[in-house]
Amino acid sequence: MSLDAARDRLNALACRDAGTDINARFHQEPDRLDRLTVEACGLFVDLSKQSWSLEGLEAALDLADAAGVKASLARMFAGEAINASEGRAVLHAALRGADGARFSARGQAVSSEVEATRAAMKALAQGVRDGARAAADGGRFDTVLHIGIGGSDLGPRMVWTALKPLTPRIDVRFVSNIDGSDLAEALTGLDPSRTLVIIVSKTFTTLETLANAKQARAWLRAAVGDEGLPTHLIGVSAAPEKAAAFGCGEVLGFADWVGGRYSLWSAVGASLAIGLGWNVFERLLSGARAMDAHFRSADLAANAPVLLALAEVFNVAAGRAARTVVPYSHRLRLLPAFLQQLEMESNGKRVKVDGTPVDGATCPSVFGEPGTNAQHAYFQLLHQGTQIIPAEFIVVRTNPEGLTTQGSLNANALAQAEALMVGKSAERVHAELVAAGVPGAEADVLAPQKAFAGNRPSSVIVLEALTPEALGTLVALYEHKTFVEGVIWGINSFDQWGVELGKVLARAIEAELQGGDGGPHDPSTTALIDRLKAR
């Protein structure tokens, strides 16, 4: 089947299936649960409450086949330059490859370089943790200050929040925002003589990161002097000479085939290796490696990242422009923010790899909060709003920190997914109100307000426990899901030109705000510059 024919069929079935009863399909399709659930690397993924019929699933699989998902997957793992606009390979999988792996980027072997960087990270982490890598005065470090933004911040920050001990031996704090309040808050209570600052910037030119790094450097200098600075400053960059010139006493590198939002597995994760310990970081890598193996080997119909991606593609084809991700785990509370960048920066595009407009819509908006907090914030809209927003529930079966509450937490997750699908009719509500003694006229008014339309799709992903391996597997699942969607939509998931224009304009406007000459702007921007100018 041609790509156009497969896309047309999927679009037609998505529109048809979106208006039919999900719950009824369990009776119409006896093997629905078997076909739409998959276990992979310790994760259980249930897509049976999605809108698609099994015929719709087959159409989605045919589209993935016609789009060349398997061939594109092979090209990525082979290190071909699938990031065509920048002429780069995409090899975050190499970062978590086992020792002895043989990854190549555009024909150049890279695994030995990965292993050398890992060895340097391990030495640094173990040295800081056991005190051999001492502060300038010979004492132990007790805090790491991680400075970065975007992919240099969101991934490590999310993992630290998910896995950190309740009483860490070495704390890790993160600074990303150029707003001075962010740095001031992170530095509160810290002793500079006991703080190791890790500056993460691929180019070592990122405006926000360098602004914060300069202030942190001045804060350190006041305590340890110029001589002590190199001991307290570490750079993580693909431009090591710039990091060294900044004053970093040690620089960990990463290559141009590592995309920022896919980089937590690289030296960008050095703060994690220090704060969590090298063994935990290795376990995180091994979980992601297991998902890589599943993604490469499983048939499309039983491939967890592929099926998760196809559910998204199907919902987008049905006109659903948003998706909520709700982790029923306090430790995973930053996962939605991480996924916002991973998915929306990767696939928020309207032009295909060949420069032509895309065929239809691409990436939906992604948002979320942890359950049960989210239930008391925006679930009203999910259940009774005019838009249909697919939901994705992340459930952790066991949690040693929540022995007495985990059952209630997980019951809420399952109940919300069920309620979104089955709903509650106005007729049933009306009958209950009358049975409770509410007068008929009043029941006529209240019943529509208390009714739930139902037939709203959701997915459920179950982790047995939030271990480092499970988290690595989960993150890799979403990375590969994002890639598959990009292949099907025909876009490059690994560049991000959309963030550049604002950066360029900001540099000119900043100069004007400081009293420099004005440039050509629209009337609104000119008036706002005048209002905010330094006086």
VEXTI-351714 format. One record per residue (C-alpha): x, y, z. Coordinates in nm, 4 decimals, always signed. Layout:
residues N
X | Y | Z;
...
***
This chain:
residues 535
+0.0000 | +0.0000 | +0.0000;
+0.1300 | +0.3471 | -0.0876;
+0.1994 | +0.5990 | +0.1850;
-0.0790 | +0.8313 | +0.0627;
-0.3313 | +0.5479 | +0.0508;
-0.2317 | +0.4280 | +0.3980;
-0.2610 | +0.7793 | +0.5386;
-0.6017 | +0.8340 | +0.3770;
-0.7309 | +0.5056 | +0.5181;
-0.6014 | +0.5850 | +0.8665;
-0.7555 | +0.9336 | +0.8565;
-1.0938 | +0.7972 | +0.7483;
-1.0997 | +0.5297 | +1.0177;
-0.9824 | +0.7759 | +1.2842;
-1.2755 | +1.0043 | +1.2077;
-1.5169 | +0.7099 | +1.2054;
-1.3866 | +0.5439 | +1.5214;
-1.3729 | +0.8700 | +1.7165;
-1.7539 | +0.8777 | +1.7235;
-1.8176 | +0.5163 | +1.8206;
-1.8394 | +0.3578 | +2.1654;
-1.5031 | +0.2434 | +2.3031;
-1.6598 | +0.0388 | +2.5826;
-1.8826 | -0.1543 | +2.3410;
-1.5793 | -0.2683 | +2.1444;
-1.4702 | -0.4985 | +2.4229;
-1.7813 | -0.7049 | +2.3425;
-1.7544 | -0.6632 | +1.9656;
-1.3814 | -0.7498 | +1.9583;
-1.3182 | -1.0399 | +2.1996;
-0.9406 | -1.0279 | +2.1463;
-0.9210 | -0.6492 | +2.1922;
-0.7419 | -0.6637 | +2.5271;
-0.4817 | -0.9093 | +2.3968;
-0.4199 | -0.7085 | +2.0806;
-0.3936 | -0.3732 | +2.2545;
-0.1770 | -0.4537 | +2.5552;
+0.1931 | -0.5238 | +2.5471;
+0.4572 | -0.6072 | +2.8069;
+0.8111 | -0.4915 | +2.7410;
+1.1141 | -0.4679 | +2.9676;
+0.9063 | -0.4677 | +3.2839;
+0.6482 | -0.2149 | +3.1588;
+0.2851 | -0.2998 | +3.0868;
+0.1176 | -0.0772 | +2.8283;
-0.2626 | -0.0858 | +2.7919;
-0.3997 | +0.0901 | +2.4843;
-0.7359 | -0.0873 | +2.4827;
-0.9249 | +0.2222 | +2.6045;
-0.8103 | +0.4214 | +2.3012;
-1.0647 | +0.5173 | +2.0336;
-0.9410 | +0.2878 | +1.7619;
-1.1171 | -0.0251 | +1.6529;
-0.9018 | -0.3247 | +1.5679;
-0.9535 | -0.2259 | +1.2064;
-0.8180 | +0.1168 | +1.2977;
-0.5197 | -0.0482 | +1.4654;
-0.4480 | -0.2432 | +1.1468;
-0.4691 | +0.0769 | +0.9441;
-0.2230 | +0.2445 | +1.1819;
+0.0169 | -0.0492 | +1.1514;
-0.0137 | -0.0347 | +0.7716;
+0.0711 | +0.3368 | +0.7852;
+0.3790 | +0.2667 | +0.9979;
+0.4848 | +0.0056 | +0.7457;
+0.4223 | +0.2341 | +0.4473;
+0.6121 | +0.5184 | +0.6159;
+0.9152 | +0.2920 | +0.6562;
+0.9374 | +0.2889 | +1.0350;
+1.1481 | -0.0283 | +1.0419;
+1.3882 | +0.1028 | +0.7785;
+1.4188 | +0.4419 | +0.9519;
+1.4825 | +0.2669 | +1.2818;
+1.7629 | +0.0685 | +1.1230;
+1.9129 | +0.3860 | +0.9766;
+1.9119 | +0.5551 | +1.3170;
+2.0859 | +0.2658 | +1.4938;
+2.3319 | +0.2383 | +1.2031;
+2.4402 | +0.5983 | +1.2665;
+2.3243 | +0.7435 | +0.9362;
+2.2653 | +1.1188 | +0.9204;
+1.8893 | +1.1048 | +0.9798;
+1.9047 | +1.4601 | +1.1205;
+1.9218 | +1.5771 | +0.7615;
+1.8939 | +1.9539 | +0.8160;
+2.2094 | +1.9500 | +1.0291;
+2.3824 | +1.6541 | +0.8623;
+2.4088 | +1.4628 | +1.1889;
+2.3611 | +1.1096 | +1.3110;
+2.1241 | +1.0507 | +1.6036;
+2.2820 | +0.8084 | +1.8479;
+2.1558 | +0.8563 | +2.2007;
+2.1197 | +0.4763 | +2.2033;
+2.5001 | +0.4538 | +2.1777;
+2.5317 | +0.6439 | +2.5056;
+2.3720 | +0.3562 | +2.6936;
+2.5213 | +0.0786 | +2.4828;
+2.6967 | -0.1986 | +2.6720;
+3.0743 | -0.1987 | +2.6931;
+3.2055 | -0.3519 | +2.3734;
+2.9179 | -0.2216 | +2.1608;
+3.0027 | -0.1127 | +1.8086;
+2.8043 | +0.1988 | +1.7265;
+2.9190 | +0.4242 | +1.4440;
+2.8172 | +0.7780 | +1.3490;
+2.8298 | +0.8335 | +0.9728;
+3.0781 | +0.5481 | +0.9435;
+3.3009 | +0.6649 | +1.2282;
+3.3243 | +0.4325 | +1.5310;
+3.2063 | +0.6073 | +1.8470;
+3.1612 | +0.3407 | +2.1157;
+3.5185 | +0.3660 | +2.2445;
+3.4671 | +0.7407 | +2.2883;
+3.1432 | +0.6734 | +2.4789;
+3.3196 | +0.4262 | +2.7066;
+3.6046 | +0.6695 | +2.7737;
+3.3565 | +0.9412 | +2.8732;
+3.1713 | +0.6963 | +3.0961;
+3.4979 | +0.6019 | +3.2648;
+3.5707 | +0.9698 | +3.3304;
+3.2194 | +1.0205 | +3.4695;
+3.2573 | +0.7158 | +3.6939;
+3.5925 | +0.8366 | +3.8254;
+3.4482 | +1.1807 | +3.8943;
+3.1366 | +1.0435 | +4.0649;
+3.3235 | +0.7985 | +4.2834;
+3.5935 | +1.0520 | +4.3633;
+3.3447 | +1.3142 | +4.4796;
+3.1394 | +1.0622 | +4.6758;
+3.4340 | +0.9058 | +4.8609;
+3.6168 | +1.2352 | +4.9151;
+3.9180 | +1.1613 | +4.6919;
+3.8021 | +1.4406 | +4.4594;
+3.8251 | +1.7115 | +4.7226;
+3.7293 | +2.0769 | +4.7347;
+3.9928 | +2.3490 | +4.7178;
+4.0463 | +2.3406 | +5.0939;
+4.0759 | +1.9618 | +5.1018;
+3.7278 | +1.9062 | +5.2424;
+3.4442 | +1.7036 | +5.0922;
+3.1842 | +1.8403 | +4.8525;
+2.8308 | +1.8089 | +4.9855;
+2.6354 | +1.9730 | +4.6996;
+2.6406 | +1.9800 | +4.3215;
+2.4969 | +2.2874 | +4.1501;
+2.3889 | +2.1865 | +3.7983;
+2.3542 | +2.4815 | +3.5587;
+2.1897 | +2.4260 | +3.2199;
+1.8652 | +2.4838 | +3.0340;
+1.6317 | +2.2842 | +2.8111;
+1.7747 | +1.9419 | +2.7391;
+2.0725 | +2.0241 | +2.9601;
+1.8373 | +2.0618 | +3.2564;
+1.4980 | +1.8919 | +3.2163;
+1.6174 | +1.5327 | +3.1818;
+1.8675 | +1.5315 | +3.4692;
+1.6297 | +1.7306 | +3.6896;
+1.3451 | +1.4858 | +3.6230;
+1.5629 | +1.1807 | +3.6941;
+1.7023 | +1.3325 | +4.0152;
+1.3529 | +1.4111 | +4.1403;
+1.2409 | +1.0573 | +4.0582;
+1.5303 | +0.8655 | +4.2121;
+1.6980 | +1.0828 | +4.4765;
+1.7285 | +0.9429 | +4.8293;
+1.5150 | +1.1086 | +5.0927;
+1.8366 | +1.2144 | +5.2677;
+2.1023 | +1.2319 | +4.9950;
+2.4666 | +1.2157 | +5.0932;
+2.5369 | +1.4682 | +4.8187;
+2.2537 | +1.7007 | +4.7231;
+2.1980 | +1.8196 | +4.3664;
+2.0386 | +2.1547 | +4.2885;
+1.9420 | +2.2803 | +3.9460;
+1.9422 | +2.6260 | +3.7906;
+1.8029 | +2.6962 | +3.4456;
+1.6055 | +3.0204 | +3.4375;
+1.7869 | +3.3455 | +3.3649;
+1.5580 | +3.5054 | +3.6222;
+1.7944 | +3.5822 | +3.9100;
+1.5476 | +3.4393 | +4.1579;
+1.6196 | +3.0886 | +4.0300;
+1.9908 | +3.1088 | +4.1107;
+1.9311 | +3.2909 | +4.4392;
+1.6904 | +3.0187 | +4.5503;
+1.9308 | +2.7398 | +4.4500;
+2.2223 | +2.8982 | +4.6373;
+2.0253 | +2.9577 | +4.9562;
+2.1867 | +2.7717 | +5.2437;
+2.4835 | +2.6463 | +5.0395;
+2.8470 | +2.6747 | +5.1425;
+3.0515 | +2.7659 | +4.8318;
+3.3563 | +2.5907 | +4.9770;
+3.1538 | +2.2665 | +4.9698;
+2.9798 | +2.3167 | +4.6345;
+3.0803 | +2.1692 | +4.2994;
+2.9357 | +2.3629 | +4.0045;
+2.8701 | +2.1722 | +3.6825;
+2.7980 | +2.3902 | +3.3799;
+2.6216 | +2.2086 | +3.0963;
+2.6071 | +2.3699 | +2.7542;
+2.6618 | +2.1948 | +2.4247;
+2.8112 | +2.5030 | +2.2581;
+2.9087 | +2.6883 | +2.5759;
+2.7384 | +2.9933 | +2.4283;
+2.3833 | +2.9482 | +2.5642;
+2.2763 | +3.2882 | +2.6964;
+2.0865 | +3.1740 | +3.0057;
+2.3412 | +2.9124 | +3.1092;
+2.6405 | +3.1441 | +3.0761;
+2.4665 | +3.4258 | +3.2616;
+2.3976 | +3.1942 | +3.5556;
+2.7429 | +3.0366 | +3.5320;
+2.9137 | +3.3748 | +3.5561;
+2.7213 | +3.4622 | +3.8700;
+2.7936 | +3.1228 | +4.0233;
+3.1615 | +3.1641 | +3.9376;
+3.1696 | +3.5003 | +4.1154;
+2.9983 | +3.3418 | +4.4166;
+3.2634 | +3.0688 | +4.4261;
+3.5528 | +3.3108 | +4.3697;
+3.4587 | +3.5120 | +4.6745;
+3.5022 | +3.1994 | +4.8859;
+3.7815 | +2.9966 | +4.7235;
+3.9747 | +3.2588 | +4.5259;
+4.0980 | +3.2364 | +4.1695;
+4.3277 | +2.9487 | +4.2596;
+4.0431 | +2.7345 | +4.3911;
+3.7992 | +2.7992 | +4.1063;
+3.9139 | +2.5185 | +3.8714;
+3.8612 | +2.2640 | +4.1475;
+3.4988 | +2.3765 | +4.1897;
+3.4055 | +2.4224 | +3.8221;
+3.3343 | +2.1379 | +3.5779;
+3.2164 | +2.1876 | +3.2217;
+3.0073 | +1.9503 | +3.0115;
+3.0248 | +2.0614 | +2.6512;
+3.0898 | +1.9762 | +2.2897;
+3.3152 | +2.2854 | +2.2886;
+3.5748 | +2.1888 | +2.5532;
+3.8095 | +2.4755 | +2.4694;
+3.5380 | +2.7290 | +2.5588;
+3.4627 | +2.5519 | +2.8857;
+3.8314 | +2.5497 | +2.9754;
+3.8632 | +2.9189 | +2.8883;
+3.5720 | +2.9892 | +3.1234;
+3.7771 | +2.8404 | +3.4059;
+3.6512 | +2.4835 | +3.4281;
+3.9209 | +2.2620 | +3.5770;
+3.7739 | +1.9523 | +3.4135;
+3.5635 | +1.9187 | +3.0995;
+3.3494 | +1.6210 | +3.0008;
+3.2582 | +1.6161 | +2.6357;
+2.9760 | +1.4924 | +2.4189;
+2.9437 | +1.4750 | +2.0433;
+2.7240 | +1.6573 | +1.7933;
+2.5214 | +1.3391 | +1.7391;
+2.3792 | +1.3795 | +2.0897;
+2.0662 | +1.5957 | +2.0822;
+2.0070 | +1.8094 | +2.3897;
+1.6691 | +1.6594 | +2.4810;
+1.8160 | +1.3096 | +2.4354;
+2.1340 | +1.3784 | +2.6308;
+2.0736 | +1.2790 | +2.9931;
+2.2521 | +0.9470 | +2.9210;
+2.5721 | +1.1329 | +2.8308;
+2.8091 | +1.3436 | +3.0392;
+2.5088 | +1.5722 | +3.0849;
+2.4102 | +1.3168 | +3.3503;
+2.7333 | +1.3664 | +3.5492;
+2.5403 | +1.5399 | +3.8281;
+2.3156 | +1.2342 | +3.8509;
+2.6134 | +0.9996 | +3.8649;
+2.7521 | +1.1996 | +4.1564;
+2.4282 | +1.2501 | +4.3464;
+2.2767 | +0.9045 | +4.2904;
+2.5984 | +0.7042 | +4.2717;
+2.7518 | +0.5341 | +3.9708;
+2.5692 | +0.2065 | +4.0272;
+2.2305 | +0.3773 | +4.0078;
+2.3308 | +0.5641 | +3.6928;
+2.4442 | +0.2399 | +3.5309;
+2.1114 | +0.0790 | +3.6181;
+1.9325 | +0.3715 | +3.4534;
+2.1371 | +0.3108 | +3.1378;
+2.0636 | -0.0614 | +3.1446;
+1.6891 | -0.0003 | +3.1574;
+1.7071 | +0.2233 | +2.8510;
+1.9295 | -0.0317 | +2.6762;
+1.6652 | -0.2993 | +2.7304;
+1.4008 | -0.0809 | +2.5642;
+1.6402 | -0.0157 | +2.2747;
+1.6687 | -0.3903 | +2.2200;
+1.2910 | -0.4357 | +2.2328;
+1.2351 | -0.1468 | +1.9908;
+1.4821 | -0.2917 | +1.7412;
+1.3618 | -0.6509 | +1.7536;
+0.9857 | -0.6577 | +1.8237;
+0.7331 | -0.6757 | +1.5421;
+0.5420 | -0.3527 | +1.4884;
+0.2202 | -0.5080 | +1.6228;
+0.3905 | -0.5977 | +1.9530;
+0.6318 | -0.3049 | +1.9774;
+0.5588 | -0.0820 | +2.2758;
+0.7040 | +0.2473 | +2.1407;
+0.5432 | +0.1873 | +1.8005;
+0.1977 | +0.1163 | +1.9447;
+0.2158 | +0.4164 | +2.1790;
+0.3147 | +0.6355 | +1.8842;
+0.0361 | +0.4971 | +1.6654;
-0.2226 | +0.5764 | +1.9319;
-0.0992 | +0.9372 | +1.9235;
-0.1011 | +0.9498 | +1.5431;
-0.4553 | +0.8088 | +1.5443;
-0.5777 | +1.0715 | +1.7926;
-0.4157 | +1.3542 | +1.5973;
-0.5863 | +1.2253 | +1.2819;
-0.9160 | +1.2344 | +1.4751;
-0.8609 | +1.6067 | +1.5404;
-0.7411 | +1.5850 | +1.8993;
-0.4875 | +1.8623 | +1.9483;
-0.3738 | +1.7935 | +2.3058;
-0.2780 | +1.5061 | +2.5350;
-0.2359 | +1.4973 | +2.9095;
+0.0202 | +1.2794 | +3.0861;
-0.0685 | +1.2066 | +3.4484;
+0.1899 | +1.0192 | +3.6554;
+0.0279 | +0.8697 | +3.9650;
+0.3638 | +0.9004 | +4.1364;
+0.4899 | +1.2037 | +4.3250;
+0.8453 | +1.1162 | +4.2250;
+0.7491 | +1.1343 | +3.8551;
+0.5931 | +1.4786 | +3.8903;
+0.8424 | +1.6352 | +3.6461;
+0.7824 | +1.3755 | +3.3743;
+0.5159 | +1.5872 | +3.1959;
+0.7563 | +1.8839 | +3.1779;
+1.0281 | +1.6567 | +3.0401;
+0.7882 | +1.5174 | +2.7796;
+0.6797 | +1.8652 | +2.6771;
+1.0280 | +1.9324 | +2.5481;
+1.0976 | +1.5824 | +2.4204;
+0.7808 | +1.5664 | +2.2123;
+0.6889 | +1.9260 | +2.1322;
+1.0403 | +2.0423 | +2.0442;
+1.0965 | +1.7266 | +1.8424;
+0.7693 | +1.7087 | +1.6517;
+0.6106 | +2.0531 | +1.6759;
+0.6731 | +2.1178 | +1.3072;
+0.4767 | +2.2019 | +0.9963;
+0.7347 | +2.1262 | +0.7288;
+0.8577 | +1.7837 | +0.6217;
+1.2171 | +1.6722 | +0.5741;
+1.1949 | +1.7611 | +0.2041;
+1.0835 | +2.1181 | +0.2799;
+0.7191 | +2.0703 | +0.1809;
+0.4218 | +2.1250 | +0.4139;
+0.3112 | +1.8324 | +0.6268;
-0.0019 | +1.6386 | +0.5400;
-0.2393 | +1.7349 | +0.8204;
-0.1580 | +1.7957 | +1.1859;
+0.1510 | +1.6835 | +1.3783;
+0.2427 | +1.6932 | +1.7474;
-0.0351 | +1.7715 | +1.9950;
+0.0168 | +1.9942 | +2.2962;
+0.1417 | +1.7949 | +2.5958;
+0.0627 | +1.8902 | +2.9535;
+0.0193 | +1.7227 | +3.2879;
+0.0405 | +1.7170 | +3.6641;
+0.0786 | +1.4286 | +3.9063;
-0.2359 | +1.2438 | +4.0144;
-0.4279 | +1.2915 | +4.2347;
-0.3441 | +1.6649 | +4.2249;
-0.4450 | +1.6806 | +3.8600;
-0.7901 | +1.5451 | +3.9410;
-0.8536 | +1.8547 | +4.1525;
-0.7150 | +2.0904 | +3.8884;
-0.8166 | +2.0170 | +3.5284;
-0.9961 | +1.6810 | +3.5205;
-1.3272 | +1.8690 | +3.5140;
-1.2399 | +1.9648 | +3.1570;
-1.1319 | +1.6104 | +3.0682;
-1.4623 | +1.4626 | +3.1817;
-1.7156 | +1.7289 | +3.0861;
-1.5404 | +1.9819 | +2.8635;
-1.6201 | +2.0406 | +2.4982;
-1.2799 | +1.9118 | +2.3843;
-1.1777 | +1.5479 | +2.3896;
-0.8250 | +1.5263 | +2.5308;
-0.6669 | +1.1792 | +2.5439;
-0.5107 | +1.0969 | +2.8796;
-0.2068 | +0.8871 | +2.9629;
-0.1877 | +0.7446 | +3.3138;
+0.1457 | +0.6279 | +3.4587;
+0.0898 | +0.3869 | +3.7471;
+0.3492 | +0.2384 | +3.9845;
+0.2261 | -0.0859 | +4.1389;
+0.4356 | -0.0790 | +4.4569;
+0.6017 | +0.2049 | +4.6455;
+0.7904 | +0.1447 | +4.9712;
+0.7351 | +0.5085 | +5.0689;
+0.3574 | +0.4803 | +5.0337;
+0.2725 | +0.1476 | +5.1922;
-0.0537 | +0.2728 | +5.3416;
-0.1671 | +0.4958 | +5.0530;
-0.0569 | +0.3243 | +4.7321;
-0.3807 | +0.1291 | +4.6963;
-0.5843 | +0.4490 | +4.7158;
-0.3530 | +0.6238 | +4.4704;
-0.3696 | +0.3450 | +4.2141;
-0.7454 | +0.3051 | +4.2605;
-0.7837 | +0.6700 | +4.1640;
-0.5802 | +0.6197 | +3.8474;
-0.7824 | +0.3202 | +3.7325;
-1.1103 | +0.4847 | +3.8278;
-1.0330 | +0.7969 | +3.6261;
-0.9460 | +0.5925 | +3.3174;
-1.2663 | +0.3915 | +3.3535;
-1.4809 | +0.6988 | +3.4161;
-1.3418 | +0.8740 | +3.1096;
-1.4445 | +0.5776 | +2.8969;
-1.7785 | +0.4630 | +3.0420;
-1.9196 | +0.7981 | +3.1556;
-2.2627 | +0.8300 | +3.3154;
-2.5763 | +0.9094 | +3.1183;
-2.8150 | +1.1931 | +3.1991;
-3.0981 | +0.9389 | +3.2167;
-2.9198 | +0.7417 | +3.4862;
-2.8367 | +1.0554 | +3.6808;
-3.1971 | +1.1714 | +3.6547;
-3.3262 | +0.8411 | +3.7893;
-3.0821 | +0.8532 | +4.0832;
-3.1844 | +1.2090 | +4.1680;
-3.5546 | +1.1268 | +4.1650;
-3.4899 | +0.8142 | +4.3747;
-3.3103 | +1.0368 | +4.6256;
-3.6181 | +1.2591 | +4.6536;
-3.5199 | +1.5445 | +4.4233;
-3.8304 | +1.6946 | +4.2571;
-3.8666 | +1.6102 | +3.8890;
-3.8287 | +1.9680 | +3.7612;
-3.5099 | +2.0166 | +3.9628;
-3.3776 | +1.6796 | +3.8452;
-3.4386 | +1.7899 | +3.4857;
-3.2006 | +2.0816 | +3.5419;
-2.9377 | +1.8970 | +3.7450;
-2.9123 | +1.5739 | +3.5447;
-2.7368 | +1.7198 | +3.2371;
-2.4910 | +1.9002 | +3.4649;
-2.4032 | +1.5815 | +3.6515;
-2.3841 | +1.3590 | +3.3436;
-2.0571 | +1.2365 | +3.1919;
-2.0438 | +1.1846 | +2.8176;
-1.7742 | +0.9186 | +2.8470;
-1.6120 | +0.7687 | +2.5374;
-1.2932 | +0.9627 | +2.6111;
-0.9733 | +0.7733 | +2.5303;
-0.6866 | +0.6944 | +2.7623;
-0.3779 | +0.4767 | +2.7941;
-0.2295 | +0.3213 | +3.1068;
+0.1390 | +0.2390 | +3.1577;
+0.2199 | +0.0278 | +3.4623;
+0.5609 | +0.0050 | +3.6316;
+0.6119 | -0.2642 | +3.8921;
+0.8240 | -0.0225 | +4.0983;
+1.0065 | +0.3013 | +4.0309;
+1.3562 | +0.1538 | +4.0040;
+1.6419 | +0.3081 | +3.8044;
+1.5934 | +0.0360 | +3.5420;
+1.2199 | +0.1065 | +3.5134;
+1.2775 | +0.4803 | +3.4772;
+1.5408 | +0.4241 | +3.2080;
+1.3006 | +0.1958 | +3.0232;
+1.0162 | +0.4480 | +3.0499;
+1.2228 | +0.7396 | +2.9189;
+1.3568 | +0.5329 | +2.6275;
+0.9990 | +0.4244 | +2.5501;
+0.9011 | +0.7894 | +2.5052;
+1.2149 | +0.8731 | +2.3071;
+1.1400 | +0.5983 | +2.0554;
+0.7682 | +0.6856 | +2.0499;
+0.8624 | +1.0413 | +1.9524;
+1.0906 | +0.9140 | +1.6751;
+0.8209 | +0.6878 | +1.5274;
+0.5721 | +0.9738 | +1.5157;
+0.8238 | +1.1894 | +1.3308;
+0.8816 | +0.9170 | +1.0723;
+0.5078 | +0.8798 | +1.0108;
+0.4528 | +1.2551 | +0.9832;
+0.7584 | +1.2872 | +0.7576;
+0.9376 | +1.5412 | +0.9766;
+1.2847 | +1.5650 | +1.1301;
+1.2439 | +1.5024 | +1.5028;
+1.6017 | +1.6029 | +1.5816;
+1.6413 | +1.9684 | +1.4885;
+1.4760 | +2.2678 | +1.6557;
+1.4944 | +2.5714 | +1.4305;
+1.1794 | +2.7079 | +1.5932;
+1.3730 | +2.8217 | +1.9016;
+1.6240 | +3.0340 | +1.7076;
+1.4345 | +3.3437 | +1.5908;
+1.3385 | +3.4545 | +1.9406;
+1.7002 | +3.4193 | +2.0557;
+1.8241 | +3.6464 | +1.7763;
+1.5612 | +3.9129 | +1.8450;
+1.6247 | +3.8965 | +2.2212;
+1.9896 | +3.9950 | +2.1781;
+1.8939 | +4.3126 | +1.9906;
+1.6128 | +4.4004 | +2.2303;
+1.8375 | +4.3500 | +2.5344;
+2.0810 | +4.6066 | +2.3984;
+1.7941 | +4.8517 | +2.3520;
+1.6640 | +4.7899 | +2.7031;
+2.0095 | +4.8900 | +2.8303;
+1.9929 | +5.2182 | +2.6414;
+2.1331 | +5.1209 | +2.3024;
+2.0028 | +5.2338 | +1.9667;
+1.6610 | +5.1088 | +1.8671;
+1.5967 | +4.8777 | +1.5781;
+1.2944 | +4.8299 | +1.3566;
+1.0067 | +4.6725 | +1.5505;
+0.6318 | +4.6566 | +1.5325;
+0.4514 | +4.9355 | +1.7259;
+0.3598 | +4.7080 | +2.0187;
+0.7167 | +4.5851 | +2.0722;
+0.8557 | +4.9394 | +2.0417;
+0.6129 | +5.0649 | +2.3069;
+0.6974 | +4.7765 | +2.5404;
+1.0727 | +4.8393 | +2.5020;
+1.0175 | +5.2037 | +2.5951;
+0.8214 | +5.1003 | +2.9036;
+1.0839 | +4.8493 | +3.0228;
+1.4027 | +5.0451 | +2.9395;
+1.6589 | +5.0839 | +3.2130;
+1.6286 | +5.4239 | +3.3720;
***
